[in-house]
């Protein structure tokens, strides 16, 4: 190859999530730039076949994958020949290579069949985008959950709703300022302009706009955490001068009375019938409190309205404070019914300024967070004030996800799925929020992910939300049994269930018929496989026959809602054999995927669901082809031809609408305890 001369170093290189275009379809813009500037940076996709599902994550599979990638990269380099190009990043585990190249190399690249796609390797600066991926807001957004339809009330120094980052976001405004610092010169103001930024403290009056941008900003180059959410702006600060500002960084300074914040919280409660309010953001506070009980007593009035808000599904999310306390939080974060938030840096270390205590609820990024400031600009600011709106925004996203407000459920989801972060100052471990992981544990409203009937017509595959659980099951019409996995919302391992038909109510219309089953679970023995006598009856369950039928509305059968949360666990969930010995139930991680499947002994078919993080489940049907004749049932290699139901948009797919996926070779031990 011919190396390119050294260029000035880039600040940050980020591959944008642009659609990969075919190598031959590269637009003229890249070529024009290469000719004009001498070089361009691109990332080329290598034509390497997708790894079989059963081999992903295995040592042998990873090694084979790396060999294939290196080979494909070598063939591409050979094709580029003596044109001007240089590899900037050679990836081991993904079929891509980053290149810097001149116009002649780019022309060669777009014409060769040794690259299947090309995207520009673009320059981006790190701003609020950095905290979005940390808390998984980008993944939640990609799945369709951006907080749309929900509002967050920002009790702060006011919000500049004319800022391009927040344009159209502010849906309601008010001001409560005991010193008469509202825009109208009074102590209260409502309506347009009431919640605009204060103008009496240069630094503090930026704060509310910055916080609101973190919550719900939606700009061309950066985005807030819940970019689909709205903002209710309530200005609660007053102008002070002199000795009152001695503990501040400026004079005049901005401070708020507890009574003003209580009034603002009360106002939020009154707005609950006008807006779907997910949370109140209070990036403010004072004092230090090492006891929740004492705090509740000392701040009982504010606790009362916070309790009231929580009772109607509105979370009050409060900054823990920036005094570096290791055993105390500021008020009102210390109130038992508030959601307290501390700050972490981009490396998931607890920020040195962040208050901590055993009763701290959550952590979120709060160091050098870039967001909007009044007048149209932006700034990077650190503090628990910046961590708090990440959590308030998470409530908007997760309320959208579950189709309603439930503070306890969302808080449990955030705490249960958060990344454990230990504060070295006091050895207290607190979860740092992961929004998308939390979303996967929540029920998805009334949306069910649908039904498919296998091409042989013998079995019905179901993946549906039942309350807070996801049922990934197979219904066998031959003997009216139900087998499969039930995933709980708390992220624990799934339950293996086996249900025998008892009776139905005799209704002629199957969509009106109720069917009663006796369901048993393999939970009465500690081993990996329960003998028949150790399956215990869980319950008698009555289900509508429609549960096993496609919706009458012919709605799409593909889920965009819940998927099991326990993907990529440290160990696979295991396997159970049903008491009638007819089926083997499997719930195992295969690479990044969770296989929740049934091996049917009568015809050796495999049926069920394959869950991939962030995607709807794939309905899978695999017909047995052959084995290698190995007499060892653990080491015999079983060959299957697997198909998926992906060629019809509504109703269950006909046999012809199931697409061949791939041939899969599975070792016998995959179906053994």
C-alpha positions as CSV (number, residue, x, y, z in Angstrom):
1,X,0.0,0.0,0.0
2,X,1.0,3.6,-0.4
3,X,0.8,5.4,3.0
4,X,-0.8,8.8,3.3
5,X,1.2,11.7,4.8
6,X,0.6,12.6,8.4
7,X,-2.5,14.8,9.0
8,X,-3.4,17.0,12.0
9,X,-4.9,14.8,14.8
10,X,-8.7,14.8,15.1
11,X,-10.4,15.8,18.4
12,X,-12.8,13.0,18.5
13,X,-13.7,10.4,16.0
14,X,-17.2,9.0,16.1
15,X,-18.9,6.7,13.6
16,X,-22.4,8.1,13.2
17,X,-25.3,5.7,13.0
18,X,-25.7,6.4,9.3
19,X,-27.2,3.9,7.0
20,X,-24.5,1.9,5.4
21,X,-24.6,2.2,1.6
22,X,-23.4,-0.3,-0.9
23,X,-19.8,0.2,-1.8
24,X,-20.7,0.9,-5.4
25,X,-23.3,3.5,-4.4
26,X,-21.0,5.9,-2.5
27,X,-22.2,9.4,-3.2
28,X,-20.3,12.0,-5.1
29,X,-19.8,14.1,-1.9
30,X,-17.1,11.8,-0.5
31,X,-15.4,11.6,-3.8
32,X,-15.5,15.4,-4.2
33,X,-14.0,15.8,-0.8
34,X,-11.3,13.3,-1.4
35,X,-10.4,15.2,-4.6
36,X,-10.6,18.6,-2.9
37,X,-8.9,17.8,0.4
38,X,-6.7,14.9,-0.6
39,X,-8.1,12.3,1.7
40,X,-11.3,11.1,3.4
41,X,-11.9,8.8,6.3
42,X,-14.4,6.0,5.8
43,X,-15.4,2.7,7.5
44,X,-15.9,-0.2,5.1
45,X,-18.1,-3.2,5.8
46,X,-16.5,-6.5,4.9
47,X,-18.6,-9.2,3.3
48,X,-18.4,-11.7,6.1
49,X,-21.4,-14.0,6.7
50,X,-23.4,-13.6,9.9
51,X,-22.2,-16.1,12.5
52,X,-24.7,-18.9,13.3
53,X,-26.8,-18.2,16.3
54,X,-25.6,-21.3,18.1
55,X,-21.9,-20.4,17.7
56,X,-22.0,-16.8,18.9
57,X,-20.1,-16.3,22.1
58,X,-18.4,-19.6,22.0
59,X,-14.6,-19.8,21.9
60,X,-14.6,-21.8,18.6
61,X,-17.2,-19.4,17.1
62,X,-15.2,-16.3,18.0
63,X,-12.0,-17.7,16.7
64,X,-13.6,-18.7,13.4
65,X,-15.2,-15.2,13.2
66,X,-11.8,-13.5,13.7
67,X,-10.2,-15.6,11.0
68,X,-12.9,-14.8,8.6
69,X,-12.6,-11.1,9.3
70,X,-8.8,-11.0,8.9
71,X,-9.2,-12.9,5.6
72,X,-11.8,-10.5,4.3
73,X,-9.7,-7.5,5.3
74,X,-6.7,-9.0,3.6
75,X,-8.7,-9.5,0.4
76,X,-9.9,-5.9,0.5
77,X,-6.3,-4.6,1.1
78,X,-5.2,-6.7,-1.9
79,X,-7.9,-5.1,-4.1
80,X,-6.9,-1.5,-3.1
81,X,-3.4,-2.3,-4.2
82,X,-1.0,0.6,-4.7
83,X,-3.7,3.3,-4.4
84,X,-3.3,5.8,-1.6
85,X,-4.8,4.3,1.5
86,X,-4.1,3.5,5.1
87,X,-5.8,1.4,7.8
88,X,-6.7,3.5,10.8
89,X,-8.5,0.8,12.8
90,X,-8.6,-2.9,12.1
91,X,-11.3,-4.5,14.2
92,X,-11.0,-8.1,15.4
93,X,-14.6,-9.0,16.2
94,X,-16.8,-7.0,13.8
95,X,-16.5,-7.2,10.0
96,X,-15.5,-3.6,9.5
97,X,-12.2,-1.7,8.8
98,X,-11.6,2.0,9.1
99,X,-9.5,3.6,6.4
100,X,-8.1,6.9,5.4
101,X,-7.8,7.1,1.6
102,X,-7.3,9.3,-1.4
103,X,-9.6,9.7,-4.4
104,X,-8.0,6.9,-6.3
105,X,-8.4,4.4,-3.4
106,X,-12.0,5.5,-2.8
107,X,-12.8,4.9,-6.4
108,X,-11.3,1.5,-6.2
109,X,-13.1,0.8,-2.9
110,X,-16.6,1.7,-4.3
111,X,-16.1,-0.6,-7.3
112,X,-14.7,-3.7,-5.6
113,X,-16.9,-6.5,-4.4
114,X,-14.7,-6.9,-1.4
115,X,-16.5,-4.2,0.5
116,X,-20.3,-4.5,1.0
117,X,-20.9,-1.1,2.4
118,X,-19.2,2.2,3.2
119,X,-20.0,5.0,5.7
120,X,-18.1,8.2,6.4
121,X,-15.9,8.3,9.5
122,X,-17.1,11.7,10.7
123,X,-15.8,14.2,13.2
124,X,-18.0,15.0,16.2
125,X,-17.5,16.8,19.5
126,X,-18.4,15.1,22.8
127,X,-21.3,17.0,24.4
128,X,-24.6,15.8,26.0
129,X,-24.5,12.9,23.6
130,X,-21.9,11.4,25.9
131,X,-24.3,10.9,28.8
132,X,-27.1,9.6,26.5
133,X,-25.3,6.4,25.7
134,X,-24.1,6.0,29.3
135,X,-27.7,5.9,30.6
136,X,-28.9,4.0,27.5
137,X,-31.2,6.9,26.4
138,X,-30.1,6.4,22.8
139,X,-31.1,2.7,22.9
140,X,-34.5,3.5,24.5
141,X,-35.0,6.2,21.8
142,X,-34.1,3.7,19.0
143,X,-36.8,1.3,20.5
144,X,-39.4,4.1,20.2
145,X,-39.3,5.4,23.8
146,X,-38.3,9.1,24.1
147,X,-40.7,10.3,26.7
148,X,-43.3,11.4,24.1
149,X,-46.6,12.3,25.6
150,X,-45.1,13.0,29.0
151,X,-44.0,16.2,30.7
152,X,-41.4,16.9,33.4
153,X,-41.9,19.9,35.7
154,X,-38.6,21.8,36.2
155,X,-38.6,23.8,39.5
156,X,-35.6,26.0,38.9
157,X,-34.4,29.5,37.8
158,X,-36.6,29.4,34.7
159,X,-36.4,28.0,31.2
160,X,-35.6,29.8,27.9
161,X,-38.3,28.2,25.8
162,X,-37.1,30.1,22.8
163,X,-33.8,28.3,22.7
164,X,-33.6,26.1,19.6
165,X,-32.8,23.1,21.8
166,X,-36.1,23.6,23.7
167,X,-38.3,25.2,21.0
168,X,-41.9,24.1,21.5
169,X,-41.1,22.1,24.6
170,X,-42.4,24.4,27.3
171,X,-46.1,23.7,27.7
172,X,-46.9,25.5,30.9
173,X,-45.2,28.2,33.0
174,X,-45.5,29.7,36.5
175,X,-43.4,31.6,39.0
176,X,-43.3,31.6,42.8
177,X,-40.8,34.0,44.3
178,X,-41.3,35.4,47.8
179,X,-39.0,38.3,47.1
180,X,-41.0,39.5,44.2
181,X,-38.6,38.3,41.5
182,X,-41.2,37.0,39.1
183,X,-41.1,38.6,35.6
184,X,-44.1,40.7,36.5
185,X,-42.4,42.0,39.7
186,X,-44.7,40.1,41.9
187,X,-44.5,37.0,44.1
188,X,-46.6,34.8,41.7
189,X,-47.2,34.7,38.0
190,X,-48.9,32.2,35.7
191,X,-49.0,31.8,31.9
192,X,-46.7,32.6,29.1
193,X,-43.5,34.2,30.2
194,X,-43.9,33.3,33.8
195,X,-41.3,30.6,33.8
196,X,-38.7,32.4,31.7
197,X,-35.2,32.6,33.1
198,X,-34.4,35.0,35.9
199,X,-32.0,37.9,35.1
200,X,-30.6,38.9,38.4
201,X,-27.8,36.4,38.9
202,X,-25.6,35.8,35.9
203,X,-24.5,32.3,36.8
204,X,-27.5,30.9,38.6
205,X,-30.0,32.2,36.1
206,X,-28.5,29.8,33.4
207,X,-29.3,26.8,35.6
208,X,-32.9,26.1,34.8
209,X,-32.4,26.2,31.0
210,X,-29.4,23.9,31.3
211,X,-31.4,21.4,33.4
212,X,-34.4,21.5,31.1
213,X,-32.1,20.8,28.1
214,X,-30.7,17.7,29.8
215,X,-34.3,16.5,30.4
216,X,-35.9,17.1,27.0
217,X,-33.7,19.1,24.6
218,X,-34.0,18.1,21.0
219,X,-31.4,19.8,18.8
220,X,-29.8,19.1,15.4
221,X,-26.5,18.0,16.9
222,X,-27.3,17.1,20.5
223,X,-30.3,15.7,22.3
224,X,-31.6,15.5,25.8
225,X,-32.3,12.3,27.6
226,X,-36.1,12.3,26.9
227,X,-36.1,14.3,23.7
228,X,-39.8,13.6,23.1
229,X,-40.9,14.9,26.5
230,X,-42.3,18.3,27.3
231,X,-41.3,20.8,30.0
232,X,-43.3,22.6,32.7
233,X,-41.2,25.6,33.7
234,X,-41.7,26.9,37.2
235,X,-39.3,29.6,38.4
236,X,-38.9,29.4,42.2
237,X,-35.9,31.6,42.9
238,X,-35.6,35.0,44.4
239,X,-33.0,37.8,44.2
240,X,-30.8,38.3,47.2
241,X,-27.8,40.5,47.9
242,X,-25.3,41.2,50.7
243,X,-24.7,38.7,53.5
244,X,-27.3,36.3,52.2
245,X,-24.9,35.7,49.3
246,X,-21.8,35.1,51.4
247,X,-22.0,31.4,50.8
248,X,-22.5,31.9,47.1
249,X,-20.3,32.6,44.1
250,X,-22.0,35.8,43.1
251,X,-23.8,38.8,44.4
252,X,-26.7,39.3,43.7
253,X,-27.4,35.6,44.1
254,X,-30.4,33.4,43.6
255,X,-32.0,31.4,46.4
256,X,-35.4,29.8,47.0
257,X,-37.6,29.6,50.0
258,X,-38.9,26.2,51.0
259,X,-42.4,27.7,50.9
260,X,-41.9,28.7,47.3
261,X,-40.9,25.1,46.3
262,X,-43.9,23.7,48.2
263,X,-46.2,26.1,46.4
264,X,-44.6,25.0,43.1
265,X,-45.1,21.4,44.0
266,X,-48.7,22.0,44.9
267,X,-49.2,23.8,41.5
268,X,-47.8,20.7,39.7
269,X,-50.3,18.6,41.5
270,X,-53.1,20.9,40.2
271,X,-51.8,20.4,36.7
272,X,-52.1,16.6,36.8
273,X,-55.4,16.6,34.9
274,X,-54.1,18.9,32.1
275,X,-50.8,17.1,31.5
276,X,-49.4,13.6,31.8
277,X,-46.6,14.5,34.3
278,X,-44.0,11.9,34.8
279,X,-41.8,13.7,37.3
280,X,-40.8,16.9,39.1
281,X,-37.1,17.8,38.8
282,X,-35.7,19.7,41.8
283,X,-32.0,20.4,41.2
284,X,-31.9,22.4,44.4
285,X,-31.6,21.8,48.1
286,X,-29.8,22.8,51.3
287,X,-28.5,21.6,54.6
288,X,-27.4,18.1,55.4
289,X,-29.4,15.2,56.9
290,X,-28.1,11.9,57.9
291,X,-31.4,10.4,58.8
292,X,-34.5,9.9,56.6
293,X,-36.8,9.8,59.7
294,X,-35.4,13.1,61.0
295,X,-35.6,14.7,57.5
296,X,-39.3,13.6,57.1
297,X,-40.1,15.3,60.4
298,X,-38.1,18.5,59.8
299,X,-39.4,18.9,56.2
300,X,-42.9,17.4,56.8
301,X,-44.8,20.0,54.7
302,X,-42.7,19.4,51.7
303,X,-42.9,15.6,52.3
304,X,-46.7,15.9,52.4
305,X,-46.9,17.3,48.9
306,X,-44.2,15.0,47.6
307,X,-46.3,12.1,49.0
308,X,-49.4,13.5,47.3
309,X,-47.6,13.7,44.0
310,X,-46.3,10.2,44.3
311,X,-49.8,8.9,45.1
312,X,-50.9,10.0,41.6
313,X,-47.9,8.6,39.8
314,X,-45.7,11.7,39.8
315,X,-42.1,11.2,41.0
316,X,-40.2,14.0,42.7
317,X,-36.6,13.7,41.7
318,X,-34.1,15.6,43.8
319,X,-30.4,16.3,43.7
320,X,-28.5,14.8,46.6
321,X,-26.3,18.0,46.9
322,X,-22.7,19.0,46.1
323,X,-21.1,19.3,49.6
324,X,-19.1,16.0,49.4
325,X,-20.9,14.5,52.3
326,X,-20.4,10.8,52.7
327,X,-23.2,10.1,55.2
328,X,-25.8,12.8,54.5
329,X,-28.0,14.3,51.8
330,X,-29.4,17.8,51.3
331,X,-33.1,18.5,51.7
332,X,-35.5,17.7,50.1
333,X,-33.5,14.8,48.7
334,X,-33.5,13.2,52.1
335,X,-37.3,12.9,52.2
336,X,-38.3,9.3,52.1
337,X,-40.8,9.6,49.3
338,X,-38.5,11.7,47.1
339,X,-36.1,10.1,44.6
340,X,-32.6,11.2,45.5
341,X,-29.8,11.3,42.8
342,X,-26.1,11.5,43.1
343,X,-23.5,12.2,40.3
344,X,-21.0,10.0,38.5
345,X,-18.4,10.8,35.9
346,X,-18.1,9.3,32.4
347,X,-16.0,6.4,33.9
348,X,-18.7,5.5,36.4
349,X,-16.9,6.8,39.4
350,X,-18.8,8.8,42.0
351,X,-18.1,12.5,41.6
352,X,-16.0,13.9,44.5
353,X,-18.6,16.7,45.1
354,X,-21.6,14.3,45.2
355,X,-23.3,13.8,48.6
356,X,-23.8,10.1,49.5
357,X,-25.6,8.2,52.2
358,X,-27.0,4.7,52.7
359,X,-30.4,6.0,51.6
360,X,-29.3,7.5,48.3
361,X,-31.6,6.1,45.6
362,X,-29.8,6.4,42.3
363,X,-26.7,7.7,40.5
364,X,-26.5,9.4,37.0
365,X,-23.9,11.3,35.0
366,X,-23.2,14.7,36.4
367,X,-19.7,15.8,35.3
368,X,-19.2,18.2,32.4
369,X,-22.7,17.8,31.0
370,X,-23.3,20.0,28.0
371,X,-26.7,21.5,27.6
372,X,-28.5,24.7,26.7
373,X,-28.2,28.1,28.3
374,X,-30.4,31.2,27.8
375,X,-29.8,33.2,24.7
376,X,-29.2,30.2,22.3
377,X,-25.8,28.9,23.5
378,X,-24.6,26.0,25.4
379,X,-22.3,25.2,28.3
380,X,-20.8,22.2,30.2
381,X,-21.7,22.2,33.9
382,X,-21.1,19.7,36.6
383,X,-23.1,18.9,39.7
384,X,-25.8,16.6,41.1
385,X,-28.1,19.2,39.5
386,X,-27.0,17.8,36.2
387,X,-27.4,14.2,37.3
388,X,-31.0,14.7,38.5
389,X,-32.6,15.5,35.2
390,X,-31.2,12.3,33.7
391,X,-33.4,10.4,36.2
392,X,-36.4,12.7,35.8
393,X,-36.2,12.1,32.1
394,X,-35.9,8.4,32.7
395,X,-39.3,8.5,34.4
396,X,-40.8,10.1,31.3
397,X,-39.3,7.4,29.0
398,X,-40.3,4.5,31.2
399,X,-43.8,5.9,31.7
400,X,-44.2,6.0,27.9
401,X,-42.8,2.5,27.8
402,X,-45.4,1.0,30.2
403,X,-48.3,3.2,29.0
404,X,-48.9,4.8,32.4
405,X,-47.4,6.2,35.6
406,X,-46.2,4.0,38.5
407,X,-43.5,5.6,40.5
408,X,-42.7,2.5,42.6
409,X,-42.5,0.2,39.6
410,X,-40.2,2.6,37.6
411,X,-38.0,3.2,40.6
412,X,-37.7,-0.6,41.2
413,X,-36.8,-1.1,37.5
414,X,-34.1,1.6,37.6
415,X,-32.6,0.3,40.8
416,X,-32.9,-3.4,39.8
417,X,-31.2,-2.9,36.4
418,X,-28.8,-0.1,37.3
419,X,-25.0,-0.6,37.2
420,X,-23.8,-1.1,40.7
421,X,-21.3,1.7,41.6
422,X,-19.4,1.7,44.9
423,X,-18.4,5.0,46.4
424,X,-14.8,4.5,47.7
425,X,-15.3,7.2,50.3
426,X,-17.9,5.1,52.3
427,X,-18.1,1.7,50.4
428,X,-21.8,2.3,49.7
429,X,-23.0,0.8,46.4
430,X,-25.7,2.6,44.5
431,X,-27.1,1.8,41.1
432,X,-26.3,4.1,38.1
433,X,-29.3,4.2,35.9
434,X,-29.5,2.2,32.6
435,X,-32.8,3.2,31.1
436,X,-33.1,0.7,28.3
437,X,-32.4,-2.2,30.6
438,X,-35.1,-0.9,33.0
439,X,-37.5,-0.5,30.1
440,X,-37.1,-4.2,29.2
441,X,-38.4,-5.2,32.7
442,X,-41.6,-3.2,32.4
443,X,-44.9,-4.4,31.0
444,X,-45.6,-2.8,27.6
445,X,-49.2,-1.5,28.2
446,X,-51.7,-3.4,26.2
447,X,-49.5,-4.3,23.3
448,X,-49.0,-8.0,22.8
449,X,-46.2,-9.3,20.7
450,X,-48.2,-11.8,18.9
451,X,-48.7,-15.3,17.7
452,X,-47.2,-17.5,15.0
453,X,-48.3,-21.0,13.9
454,X,-45.5,-23.3,12.8
455,X,-45.3,-24.2,9.1
456,X,-46.3,-27.8,9.9
457,X,-49.4,-26.5,11.6
458,X,-48.8,-28.5,14.8
459,X,-47.9,-25.8,17.3
460,X,-48.6,-22.2,18.1
461,X,-45.7,-20.0,19.3
462,X,-46.7,-17.2,21.6
463,X,-44.7,-14.2,22.9
464,X,-46.9,-11.9,25.0
465,X,-46.9,-9.7,28.0
466,X,-49.2,-10.9,30.8
467,X,-49.2,-8.2,33.4
468,X,-45.6,-7.6,34.3
469,X,-44.4,-10.9,32.9
470,X,-43.4,-12.0,29.4
471,X,-44.7,-15.4,28.4
472,X,-42.6,-17.1,25.7
473,X,-44.4,-20.3,25.3
474,X,-45.5,-23.0,22.8
475,X,-49.1,-24.3,22.6
476,X,-49.4,-27.8,21.3
477,X,-52.8,-28.5,19.8
478,X,-52.2,-32.2,19.7
479,X,-52.5,-32.7,23.5
480,X,-53.5,-29.1,24.5
481,X,-50.4,-28.5,26.6
482,X,-48.5,-25.3,27.1
483,X,-44.8,-25.3,27.6
484,X,-42.1,-22.6,27.8
485,X,-40.7,-19.8,29.8
486,X,-42.2,-17.0,31.9
487,X,-39.9,-14.0,32.4
488,X,-40.5,-11.8,35.4
489,X,-40.2,-8.0,35.5
490,X,-37.6,-8.1,38.3
491,X,-34.9,-9.5,35.9
492,X,-34.6,-12.8,37.7
493,X,-34.2,-16.1,35.8
494,X,-37.3,-17.3,34.0
495,X,-39.7,-19.9,35.3
496,X,-40.1,-23.1,33.4
497,X,-43.9,-23.9,33.0
498,X,-45.8,-26.9,31.9
499,X,-49.6,-26.6,31.7
500,X,-52.1,-29.4,31.1
501,X,-55.5,-28.8,29.6
502,X,-58.4,-29.3,32.1
503,X,-61.5,-27.9,30.4
504,X,-63.0,-25.0,28.4
505,X,-66.3,-23.2,28.8
506,X,-67.7,-24.6,25.5
507,X,-68.2,-21.3,23.7
508,X,-68.5,-21.9,20.0
509,X,-66.6,-18.8,19.0
510,X,-62.9,-19.5,19.8
511,X,-62.3,-15.8,20.4
512,X,-65.0,-15.9,23.2
513,X,-63.9,-19.2,24.7
514,X,-62.1,-19.5,28.0
515,X,-59.7,-22.4,28.6
516,X,-58.5,-23.7,32.0
517,X,-55.1,-25.2,32.5
518,X,-53.3,-26.7,35.5
519,X,-49.8,-25.2,35.4
520,X,-46.8,-26.7,37.1
521,X,-43.3,-25.3,37.6
522,X,-39.9,-26.9,38.0
523,X,-39.1,-25.1,41.3
524,X,-39.3,-27.9,43.8
525,X,-35.8,-29.3,43.2
526,X,-32.4,-27.7,43.4
527,X,-30.9,-29.6,40.5
528,X,-30.9,-28.5,36.8
529,X,-33.6,-31.0,35.8
530,X,-36.6,-32.0,37.9
531,X,-37.9,-35.5,37.9
532,X,-41.6,-35.9,37.2
533,X,-42.6,-36.1,40.8
534,X,-40.8,-32.9,41.8
535,X,-42.7,-30.5,39.5
536,X,-45.1,-28.6,41.7
537,X,-48.5,-27.2,40.8
538,X,-48.3,-23.4,40.6
539,X,-51.9,-22.6,39.9
540,X,-55.0,-23.3,37.9
541,X,-54.9,-20.7,35.1
542,X,-57.9,-19.7,33.0
543,X,-56.8,-18.0,29.7
544,X,-59.0,-16.8,26.8
545,X,-58.6,-19.0,23.8
546,X,-57.8,-15.7,22.0
547,X,-54.5,-15.7,23.8
548,X,-53.4,-18.4,21.4
549,X,-54.9,-16.8,18.3
550,X,-53.9,-13.8,16.1
551,X,-55.7,-10.6,16.9
552,X,-59.0,-10.0,15.1
553,X,-57.8,-6.6,14.1
554,X,-55.0,-8.2,12.0
555,X,-52.6,-6.0,13.9
556,X,-48.9,-6.7,13.4
557,X,-47.7,-9.8,15.2
558,X,-44.3,-8.4,15.8
559,X,-43.5,-7.0,19.2
560,X,-42.1,-3.6,19.8
561,X,-42.5,-3.8,23.6
562,X,-41.1,-5.9,26.3
563,X,-38.3,-8.4,26.0
564,X,-36.8,-10.4,28.8
565,X,-34.4,-8.5,30.9
566,X,-32.0,-11.3,31.8
567,X,-30.0,-11.3,28.6
568,X,-26.3,-11.9,28.7
569,X,-26.3,-13.3,32.2
570,X,-23.2,-14.7,33.8
571,X,-24.6,-18.2,33.3
572,X,-27.3,-19.7,31.1
573,X,-30.6,-20.3,32.8
574,X,-30.7,-24.0,32.1
575,X,-33.1,-26.6,31.0
576,X,-36.1,-28.7,32.2
577,X,-37.8,-31.8,30.9
578,X,-41.5,-31.8,31.3
579,X,-43.1,-34.5,33.5
580,X,-44.6,-36.3,30.5
581,X,-41.1,-36.6,29.1
582,X,-42.3,-35.3,25.7
583,X,-40.6,-32.0,25.7
584,X,-37.3,-30.3,26.8
585,X,-37.7,-26.7,27.8
586,X,-34.6,-24.5,27.2
587,X,-33.7,-21.0,28.3
588,X,-30.1,-20.3,27.5
589,X,-28.0,-17.4,26.4
590,X,-26.3,-17.9,23.0
591,X,-23.9,-15.0,22.5
592,X,-26.1,-11.9,22.9
593,X,-29.3,-13.7,22.3
594,X,-31.6,-15.5,24.8
595,X,-33.1,-18.7,23.4
596,X,-36.4,-19.5,25.0
597,X,-37.3,-22.7,23.1
598,X,-38.9,-26.1,23.3
599,X,-37.5,-29.4,21.8
600,X,-40.4,-31.5,20.8
601,X,-39.4,-35.2,21.2
602,X,-42.1,-36.6,18.9
603,X,-40.7,-35.0,15.7
604,X,-37.4,-33.5,17.1
605,X,-38.5,-30.0,16.0
606,X,-37.4,-26.9,17.9
607,X,-39.9,-24.1,18.5
608,X,-40.0,-20.9,20.4
609,X,-38.6,-17.4,20.7
610,X,-35.1,-15.9,20.3
611,X,-34.7,-12.6,22.1
612,X,-32.0,-10.1,21.0
613,X,-31.5,-7.0,23.2
614,X,-33.4,-4.0,21.9
615,X,-35.3,-6.0,19.3
616,X,-38.6,-7.8,19.0
617,X,-38.5,-11.5,19.6
618,X,-37.9,-13.8,16.6
619,X,-40.4,-16.7,16.2
620,X,-38.2,-19.7,15.4
621,X,-39.0,-23.1,14.0
622,X,-36.3,-25.6,13.3
623,X,-36.8,-28.9,11.6
624,X,-34.4,-31.8,12.4
625,X,-32.2,-32.7,9.5
626,X,-29.5,-35.2,10.7
627,X,-26.9,-36.0,13.3
628,X,-23.3,-37.1,12.9
629,X,-23.9,-40.6,14.4
630,X,-21.9,-40.0,17.6
631,X,-23.3,-42.4,20.2
632,X,-22.5,-39.9,23.0
633,X,-25.7,-38.0,23.5
634,X,-23.8,-35.1,24.9
635,X,-21.3,-34.7,22.0
636,X,-23.5,-35.7,19.1
637,X,-23.8,-32.9,16.6
638,X,-27.4,-32.2,15.6
639,X,-28.2,-30.4,12.4
640,X,-31.3,-28.3,12.1
641,X,-32.8,-26.1,9.3
642,X,-34.2,-23.0,11.0
643,X,-36.9,-20.7,9.6
644,X,-38.4,-17.5,10.9
645,X,-41.8,-15.9,10.4
646,X,-40.8,-12.6,8.7
647,X,-42.5,-12.5,5.4
648,X,-46.0,-11.4,6.5
649,X,-47.0,-8.2,8.3
650,X,-50.3,-9.2,9.7
651,X,-51.8,-12.4,11.1
652,X,-49.9,-15.6,11.5
653,X,-47.7,-16.4,8.6
654,X,-48.6,-19.1,6.1
655,X,-46.1,-21.9,5.7
656,X,-44.8,-20.2,2.6
657,X,-44.2,-17.0,4.5
658,X,-41.7,-18.5,6.8
659,X,-38.2,-17.6,5.5
660,X,-35.2,-20.0,5.8
661,X,-32.8,-18.4,8.3
662,X,-29.8,-20.8,8.3
663,X,-28.6,-24.3,9.0
664,X,-27.6,-24.6,12.7
665,X,-25.4,-27.3,14.2
666,X,-26.1,-27.8,17.9
667,X,-24.2,-30.1,20.2
668,X,-26.3,-32.6,22.1
669,X,-25.4,-31.1,25.5
670,X,-27.3,-27.9,24.5
671,X,-30.5,-30.0,25.3
672,X,-29.1,-31.6,28.4
673,X,-28.9,-30.4,32.0
